[in-house]
Amino acid sequence: MERGTPILLEELHALFSSALAGDAQLTFIPRAGAQHPGPPDSFRLYFAARCTCGVAALLTIDVSRSKTAAEVREALPYLLAHLRNRARMFYGMSCQRHAAMRSGPSQPSNAGPGP
C-alpha cells in the first residue's frame, strides 16, 4: 500500500482553524510556529486559552511532518480533545493562580539566616 503525500503546514493550519472556528475556549495561533519552531521532524502548532482575568495559557501540539492529511484528519478529534482537556485544566484554576503564573516563580529571599 502506497503512503500519501505528507501534510503541508498550510494544510495543518487550515484543518485546525476550521475545526476551532467559533470555539470560545481555544484560539489557533498560526504565526507562533515561525518564531518558536518545534522539533525538526515535526510541525509545532500553538493555541491560546484566555481567561477573563487577562492571562492566557499557551498550548502546543506537535504533528510529525511525515503524517498525511488523511492521518491528521483521522487523529483530529483526539488532538482537539487533548487540547480542550488542557484548556479545561487552565480554566479550572482560579484567577489568583493565573496571576501567580503570569508573575513566574517566586524568587527566594536573598536575606541570609538571622542572627
Buried (B, 14 or more C-beta within 10 A) or exposed (E): EEEEEBBEBEBBBEBBEEBBEEBEBBBBBBEBBEEEEBEEEBBBBBBBBBBEEEBBBEBBBEBEBEBBBEBBBEBBEEBBEEBBEBBEEBBEBEEEBBEBBEEEEEEEEEEEEEE
